[in-house]
């Protein structure tokens, strides 16, 4: 079992893993720490009664990427076997280093986690587009369609509602 100090160092370093590293033209750096916080906030704001276990999963869900790196969603989607292997490696890293696993999540919690994860990625892409980074337009459009399809398949409606509210909202320009 890892000591408290070892777990603290692991989580600190894991939170600094870069996301979107295959897209060298992203305007803002996005790390696992930024992302995990964003996913937790999306759940906290949109979920009608977020259980502590879901918020904990949101904060920890990608920390296993310290071992694997952040693999592109589209690569994992095109290679399901690779996706399962990476997921297993990341879960082992979570268990070994933080004594946590996503295996115990309830099905509804898992849907919320995946949906909030996607909405955060969508928000990062939207912000890049609003800052003039049109290189991300195709990825943004594909993710928008993917989220819409998954909401039809059972993801929480609150995710699509938030995405629609954010699409035309002038708040993006006020901060």
C-alpha positions in Angstrom: 0.0 0.0 0.0 1.3 3.4 -0.9 1.9 5.9 1.8 0.0 9.2 2.1 3.0 11.1 0.8 3.4 8.8 -2.2 -0.2 9.2 -3.1 0.0 13.0 -2.8 3.0 13.1 -5.1 1.4 10.8 -7.6 -1.8 12.8 -7.7 0.1 16.1 -8.0 2.2 14.8 -11.0 -0.8 13.0 -12.6 -2.8 16.2 -12.6 -0.1 17.8 -14.8 -0.4 15.3 -17.7 -1.2 17.3 -20.8 -4.4 16.7 -22.7 -4.8 17.4 -26.4 -1.1 16.8 -27.0 -1.7 15.5 -30.5 -3.3 18.9 -31.3 -0.2 21.2 -31.1 -2.3 24.2 -32.1 -4.5 24.4 -29.1 -4.6 27.9 -27.8 -4.7 27.0 -24.1 -3.0 24.2 -22.3 -5.3 21.7 -20.8 -4.1 19.3 -18.2 -5.7 16.3 -16.4 -6.0 18.6 -13.4 -7.9 21.3 -15.3 -10.1 18.7 -16.9 -10.8 16.8 -13.7 -11.8 20.0 -11.9 -14.0 21.0 -14.9 -15.8 17.6 -15.0 -16.4 17.8 -11.3 -17.9 21.3 -11.6 -20.1 20.3 -14.5 -21.5 17.4 -12.4 -21.9 19.7 -9.3 -23.8 22.3 -11.4 -25.9 20.1 -13.7 -26.7 17.0 -11.6 -29.8 17.4 -9.5 -28.3 15.6 -6.5 -24.7 14.6 -7.2 -23.5 11.8 -4.9 -20.1 12.2 -3.3 -18.9 9.0 -5.1 -19.6 10.6 -8.5 -17.7 13.8 -7.6 -14.8 11.7 -6.3 -14.8 9.7 -9.6 -14.8 13.0 -11.6 -11.7 14.2 -9.7 -9.8 10.9 -10.1 -11.1 9.4 -13.4 -8.1 10.4 -15.6 -5.3 10.4 -13.0 -4.3 6.9 -14.3 -3.1 8.7 -17.5 0.1 9.5 -15.6 1.0 5.9 -16.7 -0.4 5.9 -20.2 -0.6 9.5 -21.3 -3.8 11.0 -22.7 -4.8 9.0 -25.8 -7.0 10.7 -28.3 -10.8 9.9 -28.0 -11.0 9.2 -31.7 -8.0 6.7 -31.6 -9.7 4.8 -28.8 -13.0 4.9 -30.6 -11.4 3.5 -33.7 -9.5 0.8 -31.7 -11.7 -0.6 -29.0 -9.2 -3.2 -28.0 -6.6 -0.5 -27.4 -9.2 1.5 -25.5 -9.9 -1.5 -23.1 -6.1 -2.1 -22.6 -5.5 1.6 -21.8 -8.5 1.6 -19.5 -7.2 -1.4 -17.6 -3.7 0.1 -17.3 -5.2 3.4 -16.0 -7.4 1.5 -13.5 -4.4 -0.5 -12.2 -2.5 2.8 -11.8 -5.4 4.3 -9.8 -5.6 1.2 -7.6 -1.8 1.0 -7.0 -1.2 4.7 -6.5 -4.4 6.1 -5.0 -6.3 3.0 -3.8 -9.3 3.8 -5.9 -11.1 2.2 -8.8 -13.8 3.2 -11.1 -15.1 -0.4 -11.2 -17.5 0.2 -8.3 -19.4 3.1 -10.1 -23.1 2.6 -10.5 -24.3 2.6 -14.1 -26.1 6.0 -13.8 -23.0 7.5 -12.2 -20.8 6.2 -15.1 -23.2 7.8 -17.6 -22.9 11.1 -15.8 -19.1 10.9 -15.6 -18.8 10.1 -19.4 -21.3 12.8 -20.3 -19.6 15.5 -18.1 -16.2 14.4 -19.5 -17.4 14.9 -23.0 -19.1 18.3 -22.2 -15.8 19.6 -20.7 -13.9 18.6 -23.8 -16.6 20.3 -25.9 -16.2 23.5 -23.8 -12.4 23.5 -24.3 -13.0 23.2 -28.1 -15.6 25.9 -28.1 -13.4 28.3 -26.3 -10.6 27.6 -28.8 -13.0 28.3 -31.6 -14.1 31.5 -30.0 -10.5 32.6 -29.7 -10.0 32.1 -33.5 -8.6 28.6 -33.5 -10.5 27.3 -36.5 -8.2 24.3 -36.7 -10.4 22.7 -34.0 -13.7 23.2 -35.9 -13.9 19.6 -37.3 -13.2 18.1 -33.9 -15.7 20.3 -32.3 -18.4 19.4 -34.9 -17.7 15.7 -34.5 -17.9 15.9 -30.7 -21.1 17.9 -30.9 -22.7 15.2 -33.0 -21.3 12.5 -30.7 -22.8 14.1 -27.6 -26.2 14.6 -29.3 -26.3 11.0 -30.3 -25.2 9.7 -26.9 -27.9 11.8 -25.1 -30.4 10.1 -27.4 -28.9 6.8 -26.3 -29.3 7.5 -22.5 -26.8 10.2 -21.4 -28.3 12.8 -19.1 -30.5 15.4 -20.8 -28.9 18.1 -18.7 -25.7 17.7 -20.7 -27.4 18.5 -24.0 -29.4 21.3 -22.5 -26.2 22.9 -21.1 -24.5 22.4 -24.4 -27.4 24.2 -26.2 -27.4 27.0 -23.7 -23.7 27.5 -24.0 -23.8 27.4 -27.9 -25.2 30.9 -28.2 -24.6 32.4 -24.9 -22.9 35.7 -24.8 -21.4 34.9 -21.3 -18.4 33.4 -23.1 -17.5 37.0 -24.1 -18.0 38.6 -20.7 -15.2 37.1 -18.7 
